[in-house]
Amino acid sequence: MRKRLVETYKDYLGLGIAGNFALHLEQAGESEDFKDVITEDPNAPKGLFPFYLPSSSSPLGIYPLSSDTITMPDEVVNVQAEPEVGLVCELTYSNGKVLDIKPTHFGAYNDCSLRKKGAKKISHKKNWGTNSKGLSEKLIELDSFSKGSNIEKYRICSFLRRDGDVYRYGEDVEVSGYTYFYEQLTDWIKNQLNTQVDMGPLEPINEYLKEINYPTKAIISIGATRYTEYGEQTFLKSGDEVIVVLYDNDIFCKNPIFSKVVSNALDEDGIISLVQKVI
């Protein structure tokens, strides 16, 4: 039997970006966490966080990715889906520093998160065990990660199916609408990997890279998009279904995509979907 796609990432580093889409942190109630994080560019993302450290003995060493399930945490806490683009990347190093980051594929991603007051680090809200994150089985190979590449045609949207009804959960937006994208984004990630220090909600990721023997491949989620009013106010519960969709805007527009979500007809060229049952 063929190994399921997401199971092939158990040796990949898992990273996420906080604050790379306008207003998401405010909607998620997390802007206060970053009040002391000063960035050289006021529009820059707020920081990089680990969600999976392969071979680590810490809680972040638990493999969290699933393409079909979100398992709710044991503790009583609000949980919210976070629709994002996930990049599969290759990393190269020189003298213990990241020299280059090359994105090779992209897919639909759910950076499902705990809404937990008082968490000292971003990562404390990101990986509570098996099936706490989502990545689509289907990925698309990048022809490059620069302006004019094939990712530029795509839009991202998300939905929640609850009690038989489908609701728009995240806004329908252009993938290129991320604040940092293309070379500006990979340059920023490289700099954060090499220089980010243990301060406030952020962690010294370069130290972690050394501890886990400098992994050469990574899944990097590049930031959660904005919620609809419904998504901002609605937390997950058992029986829900989270649906994150990337679609080629040269082929589809948003109303047909909504209809395809309602009728479970997302298996088409030009569509990448992540559908996760909440248990």
KEKE-3310 file (N, C-alpha, C; in steps of 0.2 Angstrom, whole numbers, plus 5000, padded with zeros to 4 digits):
npx = (5004:5003:5012:5004:5003:5006:5012:5025:5032:5039:5052:5054:5058:5046:5039:5032:5024:5021:5010:5010:5000:4989:4980:4976:4982:4976:4963:4964:4966:4979:4988:4993:5002:5013:5018:5030:5039:5049:5051:5062:5057:5041:5031:5034:5033:5030:5037:5045:5040:5043:5033:5035:5048:5058:5064:5066:5066:5056:5039:5037:5042:5033:5024:5013:5005:4991:4981:4967:4961:4957:4962:4954:4961:4965:4963:4952:4949:4948:4948:4954:4953:4966:4968:4980:4994:5005:5022:5033:5050:5068:5083:5099:5115:5129:5143:5135:5124:5109:5110:5103:5086:5075:5059:5049:5037:5019:5004:4988:4985:4982:4985:4981:4976:4977:4968:4974:4976:4990:5000:5017:5026:5024:5024:5018:5005:5003:5006:4998:4999:4996:4988:4986:4988:4987:4989:4987:4985:4987:4999:5007:5019:5031:5036:5044:5049:5046:5041:5027:5027:5019:5012:5006:4993:4984:4971:4966:4954:4942:4932:4919:4911:4896:4885:4879:4878:4886:4899:4907:4923:4936:4942:4941:4955:4969:4983:4995:4993:5000:5009:5024:5032:5038:5055:5058:5051:5058:5071:5069:5064:5076:5085:5078:5079:5093:5096:5086:5081:5079:5065:5052:5037:5045:5057:5074:5078:5089:5097:5089:5089:5103:5102:5094:5101:5102:5091:5087:5076:5060:5043:5035:5023:5015:5008:4993:4978:4965:4950:4932:4918:4911:4920:4930:4923:4920:4923:4931:4922:4919:4914:4913:4919:4933:4938:4950:4954:4964:4963:4964:4963:4962:4954:4943:4931:4925:4911:4907:4917:4912:4900:4905:4912:4901:4895:4904:4914:4928:4938:4947:4956:4966:4962:4967:4964:4961:4953:4947:4941:4934:4938)
npy = (4994:5011:5024:5036:5053:5064:5057:5056:5066:5065:5067:5080:5097:5108:5123:5139:5155:5170:5184:5188:5192:5205:5210:5198:5194:5203:5199:5186:5188:5190:5200:5207:5199:5201:5214:5219:5215:5221:5226:5229:5233:5240:5233:5220:5202:5195:5185:5169:5153:5136:5121:5108:5098:5086:5071:5077:5077:5085:5091:5096:5086:5077:5071:5081:5082:5079:5074:5073:5074:5082:5081:5085:5094:5087:5096:5108:5120:5134:5131:5135:5135:5139:5145:5143:5145:5131:5128:5117:5115:5116:5116:5123:5123:5132:5131:5130:5139:5144:5144:5144:5144:5135:5135:5121:5115:5118:5119:5117:5122:5120:5128:5124:5131:5133:5144:5152:5160:5168:5159:5156:5155:5155:5143:5135:5134:5127:5114:5101:5087:5072:5074:5088:5097:5102:5097:5097:5082:5083:5092:5106:5108:5120:5132:5142:5153:5166:5182:5181:5167:5151:5150:5162:5163:5158:5157:5158:5151:5147:5135:5130:5115:5112:5103:5099:5111:5123:5135:5151:5152:5158:5173:5175:5176:5183:5173:5179:5190:5190:5198:5198:5190:5178:5181:5191:5185:5173:5177:5184:5173:5165:5174:5175:5162:5161:5172:5174:5177:5171:5178:5185:5179:5172:5161:5153:5148:5143:5137:5126:5120:5115:5106:5096:5091:5099:5098:5095:5098:5105:5110:5124:5135:5149:5159:5164:5168:5181:5180:5177:5186:5176:5166:5172:5172:5159:5144:5127:5111:5095:5084:5094:5100:5105:5115:5119:5128:5130:5138:5139:5154:5157:5147:5145:5154:5162:5159:5147:5138:5138:5131:5119:5115:5113:5102:5092:5091:5093:5087:5091:5097:5111:5114:5113:5104:5103:5093:5091:5081:5085:5078)
npz = (5000:4996:5004:5014:5009:5018:5028:5024:5028:5040:5044:5041:5046:5054:5052:5056:5052:5060:5059:5045:5037:5034:5048:5054:5066:5075:5074:5079:5092:5097:5095:5106:5112:5105:5107:5112:5102:5091:5075:5061:5049:5049:5043:5042:5045:5062:5068:5068:5071:5078:5074:5073:5078:5071:5079:5091:5109:5115:5118:5105:5097:5093:5080:5070:5058:5048:5034:5035:5047:5063:5079:5094:5108:5125:5135:5141:5130:5118:5101:5085:5068:5056:5041:5028:5017:5013:5012:5004:5007:5003:5012:5014:5022:5030:5039:5051:5049:5040:5023:5012:5006:4997:4991:4985:4982:4984:4995:5002:5019:5037:5050:5063:5079:5097:5107:5119:5133:5141:5136:5135:5124:5106:5100:5110:5108:5097:5094:5100:5099:5090:5075:5075:5066:5048:5032:5014:5004:4991:4981:4973:4961:4961:4949:4950:4964:4963:4957:4945:4945:4945:4957:4958:4952:4961:4973:4990:5001:5014:5024:5035:5039:5047:5056:5044:5037:5027:5030:5026:5032:5032:5023:5006:4997:4987:4985:4983:4991:5003:5015:5016:5003:4990:4986:4995:5006:5008:5011:5023:5031:5031:5038:5050:5055:5057:5066:5075:5092:5109:5115:5123:5115:5105:5099:5100:5086:5078:5087:5090:5077:5077:5087:5082:5072:5060:5049:5032:5025:5025:5031:5029:5035:5029:5035:5043:5035:5034:5044:5041:5047:5054:5055:5063:5075:5078:5086:5085:5086:5090:5077:5067:5051:5043:5030:5018:5004:4990:4974:4957:4949:4936:4931:4940:4950:4965:4969:4962:4968:4981:4979:4975:4987:4995:4989:4990:4979:4975:4969:4957:4943:4946:4958:4975:4989:5007:5018:5034:5047:5062:5078)
capx = (5000:5007:5012:5000:5008:5008:5016:5032:5036:5041:5059:5055:5057:5040:5040:5026:5026:5016:5009:5011:4994:4986:4974:4975:4984:4971:4957:4965:4967:4986:4992:4996:5008:5019:5018:5037:5043:5051:5054:5066:5052:5035:5026:5037:5030:5032:5042:5045:5040:5043:5028:5038:5056:5059:5068:5067:5062:5052:5033:5037:5044:5027:5022:5006:5002:4986:4977:4960:4958:4960:4960:4954:4966:4962:4961:4946:4952:4945:4953:4952:4957:4970:4969:4986:4998:5011:5028:5038:5056:5074:5087:5106:5118:5136:5145:5129:5119:5106:5113:5098:5079:5072:5053:5048:5030:5014:4998:4983:4988:4978:4989:4976:4979:4974:4967:4976:4979:4996:5005:5024:5028:5019:5024:5014:4998:5003:5006:4996:4999:4995:4983:4984:4990:4984:4992:4984:4988:4989:5003:5008:5026:5033:5040:5049:5046:5047:5035:5026:5027:5013:5008:5002:4987:4980:4968:4964:4948:4941:4925:4917:4904:4894:4878:4876:4878:4893:4900:4913:4927:4941:4941:4944:4960:4974:4989:5001:4992:5004:5013:5030:5031:5043:5062:5057:5049:5063:5076:5066:5065:5083:5087:5075:5082:5100:5097:5080:5083:5074:5063:5044:5034:5049:5062:5080:5077:5095:5099:5085:5092:5109:5100:5091:5106:5101:5087:5088:5069:5055:5037:5034:5017:5018:5004:4986:4974:4960:4944:4926:4915:4909:4926:4933:4919:4918:4928:4930:4920:4919:4909:4914:4923:4937:4940:4954:4955:4968:4961:4967:4959:4961:4949:4937:4930:4923:4905:4908:4921:4908:4896:4909:4913:4894:4893:4910:4916:4934:4944:4947:4962:4966:4960:4970:4959:4962:4947:4948:4936:4936:4936)
capy = (5000:5017:5028:5042:5059:5068:5053:5056:5072:5064:5070:5087:5102:5111:5130:5144:5162:5174:5190:5189:5194:5210:5210:5191:5193:5206:5194:5180:5190:5188:5206:5209:5194:5204:5221:5221:5213:5227:5224:5234:5235:5239:5228:5213:5197:5196:5180:5162:5148:5129:5117:5101:5097:5079:5068:5080:5074:5089:5090:5097:5081:5073:5072:5083:5083:5075:5077:5071:5074:5086:5079:5091:5093:5084:5101:5112:5127:5135:5129:5138:5133:5144:5143:5145:5141:5128:5127:5112:5118:5113:5120:5121:5126:5133:5133:5130:5144:5143:5148:5145:5141:5134:5132:5117:5114:5122:5116:5119:5120:5122:5129:5124:5134:5134:5151:5150:5166:5166:5154:5160:5154:5154:5135:5131:5134:5125:5106:5097:5080:5069:5077:5094:5102:5099:5098:5093:5077:5085:5098:5108:5109:5127:5133:5146:5156:5173:5186:5178:5160:5148:5150:5168:5162:5154:5161:5154:5152:5141:5134:5125:5112:5111:5101:5099:5117:5125:5142:5153:5153:5163:5177:5173:5181:5181:5170:5184:5195:5190:5204:5196:5184:5177:5182:5195:5181:5168:5181:5185:5167:5164:5179:5173:5156:5162:5177:5175:5175:5169:5184:5185:5173:5169:5156:5153:5142:5141:5132:5120:5116:5111:5100:5090:5089:5103:5095:5099:5099:5109:5112:5131:5138:5156:5164:5163:5174:5184:5177:5181:5187:5170:5162:5175:5171:5152:5139:5121:5106:5088:5083:5099:5098:5111:5114:5124:5127:5134:5136:5142:5159:5157:5142:5146:5160:5160:5156:5140:5135:5137:5126:5113:5113:5110:5096:5088:5090:5097:5083:5093:5100:5118:5114:5109:5105:5100:5092:5088:5080:5086:5073)
capz = (5000:4995:5010:5013:5007:5024:5032:5022:5031:5047:5045:5039:5050:5054:5055:5054:5052:5064:5057:5038:5033:5038:5053:5057:5074:5079:5074:5083:5099:5098:5094:5112:5113:5101:5108:5113:5097:5087:5068:5057:5044:5053:5040:5042:5050:5069:5070:5066:5077:5077:5076:5073:5078:5071:5083:5097:5114:5118:5115:5098:5093:5091:5073:5071:5052:5045:5029:5035:5054:5068:5085:5099:5114:5131:5140:5139:5127:5112:5095:5079:5062:5053:5034:5026:5011:5016:5007:5005:5006:5004:5016:5014:5027:5029:5046:5056:5047:5034:5018:5006:5007:4991:4990:4979:4981:4989:4996:5007:5026:5042:5056:5069:5085:5103:5109:5125:5136:5145:5134:5135:5117:5100:5099:5115:5106:5090:5093:5106:5098:5084:5071:5077:5060:5042:5025:5009:5001:4984:4981:4966:4960:4960:4943:4954:4969:4961:4953:4939:4945:4944:4963:4958:4949:4965:4978:4996:5005:5019:5026:5040:5038:5054:5057:5038:5034:5026:5031:5024:5038:5030:5017:4999:4995:4983:4988:4983:4995:5009:5016:5013:4998:4986:4988:5002:5012:5010:5014:5029:5035:5032:5043:5057:5057:5059:5071:5080:5099:5114:5118:5122:5112:5100:5101:5096:5081:5076:5092:5089:5071:5079:5092:5078:5066:5054:5044:5025:5022:5029:5029:5031:5034:5028:5039:5042:5031:5038:5045:5040:5054:5057:5057:5069:5082:5079:5087:5083:5090:5088:5072:5062:5045:5041:5023:5016:4997:4985:4968:4951:4948:4929:4930:4944:4954:4972:4970:4960:4973:4987:4977:4975:4994:4997:4986:4990:4972:4975:4966:4950:4941:4947:4965:4980:4995:5013:5022:5040:5051:5069:5082)
cpx = (5004:5006:5008:5005:5011:5012:5024:5036:5038:5048:5060:5054:5050:5040:5033:5028:5020:5016:5011:5005:4990:4980:4973:4976:4979:4965:4957:4966:4974:4991:4996:5002:5014:5021:5026:5041:5043:5054:5057:5061:5045:5030:5028:5033:5033:5037:5041:5044:5040:5036:5030:5045:5057:5065:5070:5063:5057:5045:5032:5040:5039:5025:5015:5002:4997:4983:4969:4957:4961:4957:4960:4959:4962:4960:4956:4949:4949:4951:4950:4957:4961:4972:4976:4989:5004:5016:5032:5045:5062:5079:5094:5109:5126:5138:5140:5124:5116:5108:5108:5092:5076:5065:5052:5041:5025:5008:4994:4985:4983:4983:4984:4979:4974:4973:4968:4979:4985:5001:5012:5027:5023:5018:5019:5007:4997:5003:5005:4996:4998:4988:4981:4986:4987:4988:4989:4988:4991:4993:5005:5016:5027:5037:5046:5046:5048:5041:5034:5025:5020:5008:5004:4995:4982:4977:4967:4958:4947:4934:4925:4911:4902:4886:4875:4876:4885:4894:4906:4917:4933:4939:4944:4949:4965:4980:4995:4999:4995:5008:5020:5029:5037:5050:5062:5056:5055:5069:5075:5067:5072:5086:5085:5078:5089:5101:5091:5082:5077:5071:5055:5042:5039:5054:5068:5081:5084:5098:5095:5088:5098:5107:5097:5095:5104:5097:5087:5081:5064:5048:5036:5027:5018:5013:4997:4982:4968:4953:4938:4924:4913:4915:4930:4929:4917:4924:4926:4926:4919:4913:4910:4919:4927:4939:4944:4955:4959:4965:4964:4962:4958:4956:4943:4937:4926:4916:4904:4912:4916:4903:4899:4911:4906:4893:4899:4913:4923:4940:4944:4954:4961:4963:4964:4966:4962:4956:4948:4942:4938:4933:4938)
cpy = (5006:5021:5034:5048:5062:5064:5053:5062:5071:5066:5077:5092:5106:5118:5134:5151:5166:5181:5192:5190:5199:5208:5203:5191:5197:5202:5188:5182:5189:5194:5208:5205:5197:5211:5223:5218:5219:5224:5230:5237:5234:5234:5221:5208:5198:5191:5174:5158:5141:5126:5110:5101:5089:5077:5071:5077:5078:5088:5092:5092:5076:5075:5074:5083:5077:5078:5076:5072:5079:5083:5084:5089:5090:5090:5105:5119:5128:5134:5132:5136:5140:5142:5147:5142:5138:5127:5121:5115:5114:5118:5118:5126:5127:5135:5134:5136:5142:5147:5149:5141:5141:5131:5127:5115:5118:5118:5119:5117:5123:5122:5130:5126:5134:5142:5151:5157:5163:5161:5158:5160:5153:5146:5132:5131:5130:5117:5103:5090:5078:5072:5083:5100:5098:5101:5094:5087:5079:5092:5099:5110:5117:5127:5138:5149:5164:5176:5183:5170:5157:5148:5157:5168:5160:5159:5156:5156:5146:5141:5130:5122:5110:5109:5101:5105:5119:5133:5145:5155:5158:5167:5174:5178:5178:5178:5175:5190:5195:5196:5203:5190:5184:5178:5186:5190:5176:5171:5182:5179:5165:5168:5177:5167:5157:5167:5178:5173:5174:5175:5184:5179:5170:5165:5156:5147:5139:5136:5125:5116:5112:5105:5094:5089:5092:5099:5099:5100:5101:5110:5119:5134:5146:5161:5163:5169:5176:5180:5181:5182:5181:5166:5165:5173:5163:5147:5132:5116:5100:5087:5089:5096:5105:5110:5120:5123:5132:5132:5141:5147:5160:5152:5143:5152:5157:5157:5149:5135:5133:5131:5119:5110:5110:5103:5091:5086:5094:5093:5085:5096:5108:5119:5110:5110:5101:5100:5088:5087:5081:5081:5074)
cpz = (5000:5002:5009:5013:5014:5029:5030:5024:5038:5049:5043:5045:5049:5057:5052:5055:5055:5061:5050:5034:5037:5042:5056:5064:5078:5080:5079:5091:5101:5097:5100:5114:5110:5102:5109:5108:5092:5080:5065:5052:5048:5050:5040:5047:5057:5071:5067:5072:5074:5078:5076:5073:5077:5075:5090:5103:5118:5115:5107:5093:5091:5084:5072:5064:5050:5039:5029:5042:5058:5074:5091:5105:5120:5135:5137:5136:5120:5107:5089:5073:5059:5046:5031:5019:5015:5010:5009:5003:5007:5007:5015:5019:5026:5036:5051:5055:5041:5029:5012:5008:5000:4991:4984:4977:4986:4989:5001:5014:5031:5048:5062:5075:5091:5105:5117:5128:5141:5143:5132:5128:5112:5100:5104:5113:5099:5089:5100:5105:5091:5081:5074:5072:5054:5036:5020:5006:4994:4985:4974:4966:4958:4953:4945:4960:4968:4957:4946:4939:4945:4951:4962:4956:4955:4971:4984:4999:5010:5021:5032:5039:5045:5054:5050:5034:5033:5026:5029:5031:5037:5024:5011:4997:4990:4987:4988:4987:5002:5009:5014:5009:4994:4989:4995:5008:5013:5013:5021:5034:5036:5038:5050:5059:5060:5065:5076:5087:5103:5117:5117:5120:5107:5103:5097:5092:5079:5081:5091:5083:5073:5083:5088:5072:5060:5048:5037:5021:5027:5026:5032:5030:5034:5031:5037:5039:5036:5038:5042:5047:5058:5059:5063:5076:5083:5080:5086:5088:5087:5083:5066:5057:5043:5034:5021:5008:4994:4978:4963:4949:4940:4927:4933:4947:4960:4972:4967:4965:4979:4985:4977:4982:4996:4995:4986:4983:4971:4971:4959:4949:4943:4954:4970:4986:5001:5017:5028:5045:5058:5074:5089)
residu = (MET:ARG:LYS:ARG:LEU:VAL:GLU:THR:TYR:LYS:ASP:TYR:LEU:GLY:LEU:GLY:ILE:ALA:GLY:ASN:PHE:ALA:LEU:HIS:LEU:GLU:GLN:ALA:GLY:GLU:SER:GLU:ASP:PHE:LYS:ASP:VAL:ILE:THR:GLU:ASP:PRO:ASN:ALA:PRO:LYS:GLY:LEU:PHE:PRO:PHE:TYR:LEU:PRO:SER:SER:SER:SER:PRO:LEU:GLY:ILE:TYR:PRO:LEU:SER:SER:ASP:THR:ILE:THR:MET:PRO:ASP:GLU:VAL:VAL:ASN:VAL:GLN:ALA:GLU:PRO:GLU:VAL:GLY:LEU:VAL:CYS:GLU:LEU:THR:TYR:SER:ASN:GLY:LYS:VAL:LEU:ASP:ILE:LYS:PRO:THR:HIS:PHE:GLY:ALA:TYR:ASN:ASP:CYS:SER:LEU:ARG:LYS:LYS:GLY:ALA:LYS:LYS:ILE:SER:HIS:LYS:LYS:ASN:TRP:GLY:THR:ASN:SER:LYS:GLY:LEU:SER:GLU:LYS:LEU:ILE:GLU:LEU:ASP:SER:PHE:SER:LYS:GLY:SER:ASN:ILE:GLU:LYS:TYR:ARG:ILE:CYS:SER:PHE:LEU:ARG:ARG:ASP:GLY:ASP:VAL:TYR:ARG:TYR:GLY:GLU:ASP:VAL:GLU:VAL:SER:GLY:TYR:THR:TYR:PHE:TYR:GLU:GLN:LEU:THR:ASP:TRP:ILE:LYS:ASN:GLN:LEU:ASN:THR:GLN:VAL:ASP:MET:GLY:PRO:LEU:GLU:PRO:ILE:ASN:GLU:TYR:LEU:LYS:GLU:ILE:ASN:TYR:PRO:THR:LYS:ALA:ILE:ILE:SER:ILE:GLY:ALA:THR:ARG:TYR:THR:GLU:TYR:GLY:GLU:GLN:THR:PHE:LEU:LYS:SER:GLY:ASP:GLU:VAL:ILE:VAL:VAL:LEU:TYR:ASP:ASN:ASP:ILE:PHE:CYS:LYS:ASN:PRO:ILE:PHE:SER:LYS:VAL:VAL:SER:ASN:ALA:LEU:ASP:GLU:ASP:GLY:ILE:ILE:SER:LEU:VAL:GLN:LYS:VAL:ILE)
# end
